[in-house]
Amino acid sequence: SGCCVTIAEHWKQWYQRRVRAGEFVLDRDASGKPFLRSPDLPSVHFNVSHAGDYAVCVSNDRGVRVGVDVMKVELRRNTSLETFFGHMRAQFTAHEWTAIRSSGDPLFTFYRHWCLKESFVKTIGTGLKFGLQRIEFHLGVMSPDQVCESTRVFVDGVEQGDWVFEEQAHDGHIVTIAIGDRGGLGETVRSVDVLQFSELSVCVSEFEDCAYFEEFDTKKELPG
């Protein structure tokens, strides 16, 4: 198992040990970020995100803080690129805006920066109340179907060398995983695995609340 794996892997471990849902404790760390505690098993730090056609989850049982963000690379309806960028001007530094505007694909590069910032603040547990202009990213080279791990982060002008960011483009989306402690890394992510719901629930022989699940499963999907 690597540093960042799907929470389904942890669920399989718990299920194999017959740990029931009622035995889990959803706890919070010093910054208020939730994590899972269970008897006789390591605590699991996790984070989730959803956008466009995908929901993403990352988890870790080595005590390493993790965060994740996914965004669909698209321009909002009836909005020009300049108007969109104007609304977001205060969220990026001068260096970042130069990188965005000078790239071959400004919208894609914009969303790279946004996912990086979101994954960072979700890892530390503060959310967007942490001033986004305090965070500056220097982008690594991103290749098709490859995970980019060379992006660097600076906070208040000081490089944070213990942080690792794993970025990948997939199906018109960008997925970014933030890992807050390079020293706690095991094997890092080499690709983003796309799972169907049936694969996530493969280890479950029956749901503890079947009526609730059946009601949920009959709900219509919201229009895109």
Secondary structure, 3 states (H helix, E strand, C coil): CCCCECHHHHHHHHHHCCCCHHHCEEEECCCCCEEEEECCEEEEEEEEEEECCEEEEEEECCCCCEEEEEEECCCCCCCCHHHHHHHCHHHCCHHHHHHHHHCCCHHHHHHHHHHHHHHHHHHHCCHHHCCHHHEEEECCCCCCCCCECCCEEEECCEECCCCEEEEEEECCEEEEEEECCHHHCCCCCCCCCCCCHHHHCCCCCCCCCHHHHHHHHCCCCCCC
